Structures are given as C-alpha cells and as structure tokens.
Amino acid sequence: MSTTIDIASYFSRQRQMPELGEDSIEKLQAASVLVVGAGGLGCPALQYLAAAGVGNLIVVDFDTVEVSNLHRQLLFAPKDVGRSKAAVAAEKIQEQFPFTRITAYNESFTAALGAQLLPQVDLVLDCTDQVHVKYLLDDLCLCLGKPWIFTAISGFEMQWGLCTADGLRYASIFPVPPNPMHMRTCEQNGTIGVVPGMAALFQVNLAIQFLTQLANISCGMHYFDAMQGRKSFLDVQPSTEVIVPDLDTIMSKDYQKYILDFHYKKEQHG
C-alpha cells in the first residue's frame, strides 16, 4: 500500500530552521548534484543530499557491491552483492526519497563523461579514493565553470574543501600529486564505517551551505581527526593567476598515466 506524502509535511522540520526556511527548500529542490563514487563516502552523501531535498542527483560508479563493503556502504544489503553500486544506490534513493530524481551511470568517471554531465549540474561531489580523478575534476570543473567538493580519508583522519573557479583549486593545496603506488588502500589499511560516514556528512553540510547560499564559505581545506576530536582549517588565498585548462587538452590527457609517469621520472632522476 503506497502512501502519498506532501512536500510541506516532509520538510516541515527543516523549514522551521530560521537559517533555512522555505526559500532554501526551493533552492535545494531546483539543484542538481553529481556524485562521483557510490562507496563509503558516496552512499551517505547520496542519502543526506536526498534527505535534505536536493531535487536531482547523478551518481557515477564502475564498481559492484562486495561483502566487505556492507559494513560502511549502508545503502547496500547482502542481496545486492555482485550488482552495480550505482544502479543499486539509485534504486534505494529513489524508493526512500520521493522528491529526488536520480540517474545512475555504471562506468568509470572519465573526461568525456564529465564533459557530458557537468553542464547538467550545479555542484560536483568527489567521493572517490582515486587520486587521478581528483586532478581530473580539478581541471574539468575549472574549465567548465563548475564548483566541486573534494573529500579524502585515511584511518581516523579526513579532509574536505570546496573548489570554485574564483576560489580554491585542489592543485593549489596539492601541487605535487601523491604517488598512487605508495598509497595504501582501504583494503590494505582497513577502515571503520563511521569515518567515511562522518566525512560524507561534513561534505554534504558544505554542499547544502553552498547550494542555499547559507554562508560565505571560506577558501581552504578542512581537516578532522576523529580519534582525537581535533578540527582545523587550512586557509588558502585564491590564486589571481589561474590558467584555465583547455577542454581538448583535458580530453586527450590520461591523468592516471600522467601521475604515474611523473613519479617514475622523479624516482629515476633522484
């Protein structure tokens, strides 16, 4: 038996907040957000974006659900093992949140796919653990004039920040990309579900502030240590001489190979 739910009742508690109100619900319902990754970060990010009222979501993920994902990727159940993460996430979000429309892409995020999807959205959330995707997003979003929020976790530590054409660039904080060959994965280091969950909530909180124009967002990177309960903020001055990358150059560049080659040459030359 289906139940008809009206939007006024659904968001009644959120609308009562003096910082938000009716205007913010309308802004969120009109907003479109691309979420790259449907894993430990992407699952809670999708849930809380939809729960807050974001009207249009796009999720991209090439992976399938594994048993080891279930303790932290809470959109998935044992029956979903072997299925596309993007497809399952879209099904669950569509079922649970009636005022959100979601589209799934069961494929890797590439420059070509990004060039297709970015013109449709207002904001991009990076919920991946792939270094080359972050640098691709940094260039692609700058080129196409789209803001994006990066997130990363390691152990009990997490970092996140908003990148915009006239503000922060990911490459400004990390001008030299880390060597992927020296980075330990979640599979190697292990993780507890609450950490990517917390990081995603910080990321979505920043997204809601941006989409509703709730606050003037500082240019820089947030850091939180969940073990020690310490939070800090790295203030970064916007660059006045930003070189906007050309779309054709981005499309022809293999970011993963570029980063690996960079570190190979660096090691060869000491």
C-alpha positions as CSV (number, residue, x, y, z in Angstrom):
1,M,0.0,0.0,0.0
2,S,1.6,3.3,-1.1
3,T,1.3,6.4,1.0
4,T,1.1,9.9,-0.6
5,I,3.4,12.4,1.1
6,D,3.2,16.1,0.5
7,I,6.4,18.1,0.4
8,A,5.3,20.6,3.0
9,S,5.0,17.9,5.7
10,Y,8.1,16.1,4.5
11,F,10.4,19.1,5.1
12,S,8.4,20.7,7.9
13,R,11.2,20.4,10.5
14,Q,13.9,21.6,8.1
15,R,11.7,24.6,7.0
16,Q,11.3,25.7,10.7
17,M,15.0,26.4,11.0
18,P,15.4,30.2,10.8
19,E,18.7,29.8,8.8
20,L,16.9,27.8,6.1
21,G,13.2,28.4,5.6
22,E,11.0,27.9,2.6
23,D,13.5,29.6,0.1
24,S,16.2,27.0,0.9
25,I,13.8,24.1,0.2
26,E,13.0,25.6,-3.2
27,K,16.7,26.1,-3.9
28,L,17.6,22.5,-3.0
29,Q,14.7,21.1,-5.0
30,A,15.9,23.0,-8.0
31,A,19.5,21.9,-7.5
32,S,21.4,19.2,-9.4
33,V,24.4,17.4,-7.9
34,L,26.8,14.9,-9.5
35,V,28.2,12.4,-7.0
36,V,31.3,10.6,-8.3
37,G,31.6,7.3,-6.4
38,A,29.0,5.3,-4.6
39,G,31.1,3.7,-1.9
40,G,31.8,4.6,1.8
41,L,31.7,8.3,1.0
42,G,29.1,8.3,-1.8
43,C,26.4,6.2,-0.1
44,P,25.9,8.5,2.9
45,A,26.5,11.6,0.7
46,L,23.7,10.5,-1.6
47,Q,21.4,9.7,1.3
48,Y,21.8,13.1,3.0
49,L,21.7,15.1,-0.1
50,A,18.4,13.5,-1.0
51,A,17.1,13.8,2.6
52,A,17.9,17.5,2.6
53,G,15.8,17.9,-0.6
54,V,18.2,18.1,-3.5
55,G,15.9,17.5,-6.4
56,N,18.3,16.0,-9.0
57,L,21.2,13.6,-8.3
58,I,23.5,11.8,-10.7
59,V,25.8,9.0,-9.4
60,V,28.7,7.5,-11.3
61,D,30.5,4.4,-10.2
62,F,32.0,1.5,-12.2
63,D,32.2,-1.0,-9.3
64,T,30.0,-3.8,-8.0
65,V,28.9,-4.5,-4.4
66,E,31.1,-6.8,-2.4
67,V,30.5,-8.4,1.0
68,S,33.4,-6.3,2.5
69,N,31.6,-3.1,1.5
70,L,28.5,-3.8,3.6
71,H,29.8,-2.5,7.0
72,R,30.2,1.0,5.7
73,Q,28.2,1.4,2.5
74,L,24.8,1.3,4.1
75,L,22.7,1.6,1.0
76,F,23.6,-2.0,0.2
77,A,22.3,-5.3,1.6
78,P,23.7,-8.8,1.3
79,K,21.2,-9.5,-1.6
80,D,22.9,-6.7,-3.6
81,V,26.3,-8.4,-3.7
82,G,27.5,-8.6,-7.3
83,R,25.3,-5.8,-8.6
84,S,26.2,-2.4,-9.8
85,K,26.8,0.1,-6.9
86,A,25.4,3.0,-9.0
87,A,22.3,1.1,-10.0
88,V,21.5,-0.2,-6.5
89,A,22.2,3.2,-4.9
90,A,19.8,4.9,-7.4
91,E,17.1,2.3,-6.7
92,K,17.4,2.8,-2.9
93,I,17.5,6.6,-3.1
94,Q,14.5,6.7,-5.5
95,E,12.5,4.4,-3.2
96,Q,13.3,6.2,0.0
97,F,13.2,9.9,-1.1
98,P,10.2,10.7,-3.2
99,F,11.2,14.3,-4.0
100,T,14.5,13.4,-5.6
101,R,15.2,12.2,-9.1
102,I,18.4,10.2,-9.5
103,T,20.2,8.9,-12.6
104,A,22.9,6.2,-12.4
105,Y,26.0,5.6,-14.6
106,N,27.6,2.3,-14.2
107,E,31.0,3.2,-15.5
108,S,34.3,4.9,-14.7
109,F,34.4,8.7,-14.4
110,T,36.3,10.0,-17.5
111,A,36.9,13.4,-19.0
112,A,34.4,12.5,-21.8
113,L,31.7,11.5,-19.3
114,G,32.4,14.6,-17.2
115,A,32.1,16.9,-20.2
116,Q,28.7,15.3,-20.8
117,L,27.4,15.5,-17.3
118,L,28.9,18.7,-15.8
119,P,26.8,21.1,-17.8
120,Q,23.7,19.5,-16.2
121,V,24.6,20.1,-12.6
122,D,25.2,22.9,-10.1
123,L,27.8,21.1,-8.0
124,V,30.0,18.0,-8.0
125,L,30.9,15.9,-5.0
126,D,34.1,13.8,-5.3
127,C,33.5,10.6,-3.3
128,T,36.3,8.6,-4.8
129,D,39.6,7.2,-3.4
130,Q,41.3,7.7,-6.8
131,V,44.0,10.4,-6.9
132,H,43.8,10.9,-10.7
133,V,40.0,11.5,-10.6
134,K,40.6,14.4,-8.2
135,Y,43.1,16.1,-10.5
136,L,40.8,15.4,-13.5
137,L,37.9,17.0,-11.6
138,D,40.0,20.0,-10.6
139,D,40.8,20.7,-14.3
140,L,37.5,19.8,-15.7
141,C,35.4,21.8,-13.2
142,L,37.6,24.8,-13.7
143,C,37.4,24.6,-17.4
144,L,33.6,24.2,-17.4
145,G,33.0,26.7,-14.5
146,K,31.6,24.2,-12.0
147,P,32.2,24.1,-8.3
148,W,33.2,20.8,-6.7
149,I,33.9,19.5,-3.2
150,F,36.7,17.0,-2.6
151,T,36.9,14.6,0.3
152,A,39.5,12.1,1.4
153,I,40.0,9.8,4.5
154,S,42.9,7.9,6.0
155,G,42.4,5.9,9.2
156,F,40.6,8.3,11.5
157,E,41.5,11.4,9.6
158,M,39.5,13.2,7.0
159,Q,39.8,16.3,4.8
160,W,37.4,18.2,2.6
161,G,37.0,21.6,0.8
162,L,35.1,23.5,-1.8
163,C,36.8,24.3,-5.1
164,T,35.5,27.1,-7.3
165,A,36.7,29.0,-10.4
166,D,37.4,32.1,-8.4
167,G,38.5,30.4,-5.2
168,L,40.3,27.2,-4.1
169,R,42.0,24.8,-6.5
170,Y,42.8,21.3,-5.4
171,A,46.2,21.7,-7.2
172,S,46.9,24.8,-5.0
173,I,46.9,22.6,-1.9
174,F,48.5,19.6,-3.5
175,P,50.6,20.9,-6.4
176,V,52.5,17.6,-6.5
177,P,50.1,14.6,-6.7
178,P,50.9,11.8,-4.3
179,N,52.4,8.6,-5.7
180,P,49.5,6.1,-6.2
181,M,52.0,3.3,-5.9
182,H,52.9,4.4,-2.3
183,M,49.3,5.0,-1.2
184,R,47.8,2.3,1.0
185,T,44.2,1.4,0.1
186,C,41.2,0.9,2.3
187,E,41.6,-2.8,1.6
188,Q,45.2,-2.7,2.9
189,N,44.8,-0.3,5.8
190,G,41.2,-1.2,6.8
191,T,38.5,1.2,7.8
192,I,35.6,1.6,10.2
193,G,32.3,2.7,8.6
194,V,31.8,5.8,10.8
195,V,34.8,7.6,9.4
196,P,33.8,7.8,5.7
197,G,30.3,8.4,7.1
198,M,31.4,11.4,9.0
199,A,33.5,12.8,6.1
200,A,30.5,12.5,3.8
201,L,28.3,14.4,6.3
202,F,30.9,17.2,6.5
203,Q,30.9,17.3,2.7
204,V,27.1,17.4,2.4
205,N,26.9,20.1,5.1
206,L,29.2,22.2,3.0
207,A,27.2,21.4,-0.1
208,I,23.9,22.5,1.5
209,Q,25.6,25.7,2.6
210,F,26.8,26.4,-0.9
211,L,23.5,25.4,-2.7
212,T,21.3,27.5,-0.4
213,Q,23.9,30.4,-0.1
214,L,23.5,29.9,3.6
215,A,27.0,31.2,4.4
216,N,30.1,32.8,3.0
217,I,32.3,29.7,2.5
218,S,36.0,30.3,3.4
219,C,38.6,29.4,0.8
220,G,40.6,26.5,2.2
221,M,40.7,22.9,3.4
222,H,39.0,21.4,6.5
223,Y,40.7,18.7,8.5
224,F,39.3,16.5,11.2
225,D,40.9,13.8,13.4
226,A,38.0,11.6,14.6
227,M,40.3,9.8,17.1
228,Q,41.5,13.0,18.9
229,G,38.4,15.1,18.1
230,R,40.6,17.8,16.6
231,K,39.4,20.0,13.8
232,S,41.5,22.5,11.9
233,F,41.3,24.7,8.8
234,L,44.0,25.5,6.3
235,D,43.3,29.0,4.9
236,V,44.3,29.3,1.2
237,Q,44.3,32.5,-0.7
238,P,42.7,32.3,-4.1
239,S,45.2,32.4,-7.0
240,T,45.0,35.6,-9.0
241,E,46.7,34.0,-12.0
242,V,44.7,30.9,-12.7
243,I,45.3,29.3,-16.1
244,V,42.1,27.7,-17.2
245,P,42.9,24.4,-19.0
246,D,41.6,23.8,-22.5
247,L,38.9,21.1,-22.8
248,D,40.6,19.4,-25.7
249,T,43.7,19.1,-23.7
250,I,41.8,17.6,-20.7
251,M,40.0,15.2,-23.0
252,S,43.3,13.9,-24.5
253,K,45.2,13.6,-21.2
254,D,45.4,10.3,-19.4
255,Y,45.5,11.6,-15.8
256,Q,46.3,8.2,-14.2
257,K,49.3,7.6,-16.6
258,Y,50.4,11.2,-16.2
259,I,50.7,10.9,-12.4
260,L,52.4,7.5,-12.6
261,D,54.9,8.8,-15.2
262,F,55.6,11.9,-13.2
263,H,56.7,9.8,-10.2
264,Y,58.6,7.3,-12.3
265,K,60.7,10.1,-13.8
266,K,61.1,11.7,-10.4
267,E,62.5,8.5,-8.9
268,Q,64.7,7.9,-11.9
269,H,66.3,11.3,-11.5
270,G,66.6,11.1,-7.7
